[in-house]
């Protein structure tokens, strides 16, 4: 992955260790910017660690906003008792701004059936963590035709009804690899067609810039419609035609015009978490405190640059 090497790791590790020894975090305690934007950590970014290690590491690194992995939170509660995941989050001064995720709802047959069953425990877990959002990415791999969207609307409405009693919003995430929902226009149209208070629109800036969406598509978004943002960069290489999720870059280390995009999102009323979602295994295996410190280092300048 571009932009993260052994030198970065050693420098950030030293900074985290030194600040911890002095009784502080790797950065000054993070607070919400006047814009409302805040740096957040996505569960996949530290996926090689258990729930406690992730939460403690992110807090040690100075981050205050989390997008926890619901399966890891459940495992933590199996070992430590019901409510223990939320207690850990609260004790560390973290807030669950969102949670991750539910896949395969857009695939046919047994995969969809299992996804809807899994969603039932996931909305309960999200509620218990204080997370009012769950990401539901579309990664549909099969070819589709126009008539399939009627079934899609019905499935999403059913899912939103599952989430409704728990006061959790399901956030439809378009991905550039999906053969069903891969751009801003389609995602907006679907959310508006379903028209359910527990189904919302979100945007992942990697999928936005590496996919078929255009910058002008952001003009289609109504003020207040953006419910969550995944914040990562797209490198110049490898070419987008062969790029994979693992090739995502830290913000500012690629070619995505992140400041321009963020300014536009803020003008549309977005004022919440910018969640760092990276898939590179080197990052995922690195001390979560180190990655959290780098998240603050790379995302904060964009927050400060707004307006």
C-alpha positions as CSV (number, residue, x, y, z in Angstrom):
1,X,0.0,0.0,0.0
2,X,1.4,3.4,-0.9
3,X,2.3,5.8,1.9
4,X,2.8,3.4,4.8
5,X,6.1,1.7,5.4
6,X,8.4,0.6,8.2
7,X,9.7,4.1,8.7
8,X,6.2,5.4,9.2
9,X,5.4,2.5,11.6
10,X,8.5,3.1,13.7
11,X,7.9,6.9,13.9
12,X,4.3,6.6,14.8
13,X,4.9,3.7,17.3
14,X,7.5,5.8,19.0
15,X,5.1,8.8,19.3
16,X,2.3,6.6,20.7
17,X,4.7,5.0,23.2
18,X,6.2,8.3,24.4
19,X,2.8,10.0,24.8
20,X,1.4,7.0,26.7
21,X,4.3,7.1,29.1
22,X,3.6,10.8,29.7
23,X,0.0,10.0,30.6
24,X,-1.6,11.2,27.4
25,X,-2.7,9.9,24.0
26,X,-0.6,10.0,20.8
27,X,-2.3,13.3,19.9
28,X,-4.1,15.9,21.9
29,X,-7.5,14.6,22.9
30,X,-9.7,14.7,19.8
31,X,-12.8,16.8,19.9
32,X,-15.4,17.5,17.3
33,X,-14.4,20.2,14.9
34,X,-16.7,23.3,14.8
35,X,-18.0,21.7,11.5
36,X,-19.1,18.6,13.4
37,X,-16.6,16.4,11.5
38,X,-14.6,13.9,13.5
39,X,-12.0,11.2,12.6
40,X,-13.4,7.7,13.0
41,X,-11.9,4.2,12.8
42,X,-13.6,1.5,10.7
43,X,-13.5,-2.1,12.1
44,X,-11.9,-3.6,9.0
45,X,-8.9,-1.3,9.4
46,X,-7.8,-3.2,12.5
47,X,-9.5,-6.5,11.6
48,X,-6.6,-8.7,12.8
49,X,-7.2,-7.8,16.5
50,X,-10.0,-8.6,18.9
51,X,-12.6,-6.1,20.0
52,X,-10.8,-5.0,23.2
53,X,-7.5,-4.5,21.5
54,X,-9.1,-2.5,18.7
55,X,-11.0,-0.2,21.1
56,X,-8.1,0.3,23.5
57,X,-5.7,0.9,20.6
58,X,-7.9,3.4,18.9
59,X,-8.4,5.3,22.1
60,X,-4.7,5.2,22.9
61,X,-4.0,6.6,19.4
62,X,-6.3,9.6,20.1
63,X,-9.4,8.8,18.2
64,X,-12.8,9.2,19.8
65,X,-15.2,7.9,17.1
66,X,-15.5,4.2,16.2
67,X,-17.3,2.1,13.6
68,X,-16.9,-1.2,15.4
69,X,-17.2,-4.7,13.9
70,X,-20.4,-6.2,15.2
71,X,-19.2,-9.8,15.1
72,X,-16.1,-8.9,17.2
73,X,-18.4,-7.1,19.7
74,X,-20.6,-10.1,20.0
75,X,-17.5,-12.4,20.6
76,X,-16.4,-10.0,23.3
77,X,-19.8,-10.3,25.0
78,X,-19.7,-14.0,24.8
79,X,-16.5,-14.0,26.7
80,X,-17.2,-11.1,29.1
81,X,-21.0,-10.9,29.5
82,X,-23.8,-9.0,28.0
83,X,-23.3,-5.2,27.9
84,X,-19.5,-5.6,28.3
85,X,-18.8,-4.2,24.8
86,X,-20.7,-1.0,25.4
87,X,-19.1,-0.6,28.9
88,X,-15.6,-0.9,27.3
89,X,-16.5,1.7,24.7
90,X,-17.9,4.1,27.3
91,X,-14.9,3.5,29.7
92,X,-12.5,4.5,26.9
93,X,-14.4,7.6,26.0
94,X,-15.3,6.3,22.6
95,X,-18.5,6.8,20.7
96,X,-19.9,4.3,18.1
97,X,-20.8,6.6,15.2
98,X,-21.7,3.6,13.0
99,X,-21.2,-0.1,12.8
100,X,-20.1,-2.7,10.3
101,X,-21.7,-4.4,8.4
102,X,-24.3,-6.6,6.6
103,X,-23.2,-8.2,3.3
104,X,-24.9,-10.5,0.8
105,X,-28.5,-9.2,1.2
106,X,-28.3,-8.4,-2.5
107,X,-27.4,-12.0,-3.5
108,X,-30.1,-14.6,-4.3
109,X,-31.1,-17.7,-2.4
110,X,-29.5,-19.0,0.8
111,X,-27.0,-16.0,1.0
112,X,-29.8,-13.5,1.2
113,X,-31.8,-15.7,3.7
114,X,-28.8,-15.9,6.0
115,X,-28.1,-12.2,5.6
116,X,-31.6,-11.3,6.8
117,X,-31.3,-13.6,9.8
118,X,-27.9,-12.2,10.7
119,X,-29.3,-8.7,10.5
120,X,-31.6,-9.4,13.4
121,X,-28.8,-9.9,15.9
122,X,-26.7,-7.2,14.3
123,X,-29.3,-4.5,14.8
124,X,-29.7,-5.6,18.4
125,X,-25.9,-5.4,18.9
126,X,-25.6,-2.0,17.2
127,X,-28.3,-0.7,19.5
128,X,-26.6,-2.0,22.6
129,X,-23.3,-0.3,21.5
130,X,-25.1,3.0,21.0
131,X,-24.6,2.9,17.3
132,X,-27.6,4.2,15.3
133,X,-26.2,3.1,12.0
134,X,-25.2,-0.1,10.2
135,X,-23.5,-0.1,6.8
136,X,-25.1,-2.5,4.2
137,X,-22.8,-2.5,1.1
138,X,-24.0,-3.8,-2.2
139,X,-21.4,-6.2,-3.7
140,X,-23.8,-8.2,-6.0
141,X,-21.6,-10.3,-8.3
142,X,-24.3,-11.8,-10.6
143,X,-25.7,-10.0,-13.7
144,X,-29.0,-8.3,-13.2
145,X,-31.8,-6.9,-15.3
146,X,-34.2,-4.0,-14.7
147,X,-37.0,-6.2,-13.3
148,X,-34.7,-7.3,-10.5
149,X,-34.9,-3.8,-8.8
150,X,-38.5,-4.4,-7.8
151,X,-37.3,-7.3,-5.6
152,X,-34.5,-5.1,-4.4
153,X,-36.9,-2.5,-3.1
154,X,-38.9,-5.1,-1.3
155,X,-35.8,-6.7,0.4
156,X,-34.5,-3.3,1.5
157,X,-37.9,-2.4,2.9
158,X,-38.0,-5.7,4.8
159,X,-34.5,-5.0,6.2
160,X,-35.5,-1.5,7.2
161,X,-38.5,-2.9,9.1
162,X,-36.1,-5.3,11.0
163,X,-34.0,-2.3,12.0
164,X,-36.9,0.0,12.9
165,X,-37.6,-1.3,16.5
166,X,-34.0,-0.8,17.4
167,X,-33.8,2.8,16.0
168,X,-31.0,1.8,13.7
169,X,-30.6,3.2,10.2
170,X,-29.3,0.9,7.5
171,X,-27.0,2.8,5.2
172,X,-27.0,1.6,1.6
173,X,-23.3,1.7,0.4
174,X,-22.7,1.6,-3.4
175,X,-19.5,-0.2,-4.3
176,X,-17.7,0.1,-7.7
177,X,-17.7,-3.7,-8.0
178,X,-21.5,-4.2,-7.6
179,X,-23.6,-5.2,-10.6
180,X,-26.6,-3.8,-8.8
181,X,-25.7,-0.5,-6.9
182,X,-22.4,0.9,-7.9
183,X,-22.8,4.7,-8.1
184,X,-24.4,7.8,-6.5
185,X,-27.3,8.1,-8.9
186,X,-28.6,4.5,-8.5
187,X,-28.0,4.5,-4.7
188,X,-30.0,7.8,-4.3
189,X,-32.8,6.5,-6.5
190,X,-33.1,3.3,-4.5
191,X,-33.2,5.0,-1.1
192,X,-35.8,7.5,-2.3
193,X,-37.9,4.8,-4.0
194,X,-38.0,2.6,-0.8
195,X,-38.7,5.8,1.2
196,X,-38.2,4.2,4.7
197,X,-36.9,6.2,7.6
198,X,-34.5,3.3,8.5
199,X,-32.9,3.2,5.1
200,X,-30.4,5.9,4.3
201,X,-27.8,7.0,1.8
202,X,-24.1,7.0,2.5
203,X,-20.9,7.5,0.5
204,X,-17.6,5.8,0.4
205,X,-15.1,8.1,-1.2
206,X,-12.9,5.3,-2.6
207,X,-15.9,3.7,-4.4
208,X,-17.1,7.2,-5.4
209,X,-13.8,8.3,-7.1
210,X,-12.7,4.8,-8.4
211,X,-16.2,3.9,-9.7
212,X,-18.6,5.2,-12.4
213,X,-19.9,8.2,-10.4
214,X,-19.0,11.7,-11.4
215,X,-18.3,14.7,-9.2
216,X,-21.4,16.4,-10.6
217,X,-23.5,13.6,-9.2
218,X,-23.0,15.2,-5.8
219,X,-25.3,17.9,-7.0
220,X,-28.1,15.3,-7.0
221,X,-27.8,14.9,-3.2
222,X,-30.3,16.9,-1.1
223,X,-29.2,18.7,2.0
224,X,-29.2,16.3,4.9
225,X,-29.3,13.1,2.8
226,X,-25.8,11.9,3.5
227,X,-25.9,9.7,6.6
228,X,-22.3,8.5,6.8
229,X,-18.9,8.8,5.0
230,X,-16.0,6.3,4.5
231,X,-12.9,8.3,4.0
232,X,-10.0,6.8,2.0
233,X,-7.9,7.8,-1.0
234,X,-7.4,6.1,-4.4
235,X,-3.8,5.7,-5.5
236,X,-2.7,6.6,-9.0
237,X,-1.4,3.0,-9.4
238,X,-2.4,0.3,-9.9
239,X,-4.7,1.4,-12.7
240,X,-8.3,1.6,-11.6
241,X,-9.2,-1.3,-13.9
242,X,-7.2,-3.8,-11.9
243,X,-7.2,-2.0,-8.5
244,X,-8.6,-3.9,-5.5
245,X,-9.9,-2.9,-2.0
246,X,-6.4,-3.6,-0.6
247,X,-5.0,-0.8,-2.8
248,X,-6.9,2.0,-0.9
249,X,-4.6,4.7,0.5
250,X,-4.5,6.9,3.5
251,X,-6.1,10.2,2.8
252,X,-3.8,12.6,1.0
253,X,-1.6,9.8,-0.3
254,X,-3.6,9.2,-3.5
255,X,-5.2,11.2,-6.4
256,X,-8.7,11.7,-5.1
257,X,-9.6,15.4,-4.7
258,X,-10.7,14.8,-1.1
259,X,-10.8,18.4,0.0
260,X,-13.0,19.4,-2.9
261,X,-15.3,16.5,-2.2
262,X,-15.4,17.1,1.5
263,X,-16.2,20.7,1.0
264,X,-19.1,19.7,-1.1
265,X,-20.4,17.2,1.4
266,X,-20.2,19.8,4.2
267,X,-22.1,22.3,2.0
268,X,-24.8,19.6,1.8
269,X,-25.0,19.4,5.5
270,X,-22.8,16.6,6.4
271,X,-21.3,17.1,9.9
272,X,-20.4,13.7,11.3
273,X,-17.7,11.0,11.1
274,X,-15.1,10.5,8.5
275,X,-14.4,6.8,8.9
276,X,-11.0,5.4,7.8
277,X,-11.6,2.1,6.0
278,X,-8.4,0.4,4.7
279,X,-8.0,-3.2,3.6
280,X,-4.3,-3.6,3.2
281,X,-3.1,-6.5,5.4
282,X,0.0,-4.6,6.6
283,X,-2.3,-1.9,8.0
284,X,-4.8,-4.4,9.4
285,X,-2.0,-6.2,11.3
286,X,-0.4,-3.0,12.6
287,X,-1.0,-1.9,16.2
288,X,-4.4,-0.2,16.2
289,X,-2.9,2.7,18.2
290,X,-0.4,3.4,15.5
291,X,-3.1,3.3,12.8
292,X,-5.4,5.5,14.8
293,X,-2.6,8.1,15.2
294,X,-2.0,8.0,11.5
295,X,-5.7,8.4,10.8
296,X,-5.7,11.6,12.9
297,X,-2.5,12.8,11.1
298,X,-3.9,12.2,7.6
299,X,-7.6,13.2,8.0
300,X,-7.4,16.2,10.3
301,X,-5.9,18.5,7.7
302,X,-8.9,17.9,5.5
303,X,-11.3,18.8,8.3
304,X,-9.3,21.9,9.0
305,X,-9.4,22.8,5.3
306,X,-13.2,22.8,5.1
307,X,-14.6,26.1,4.1
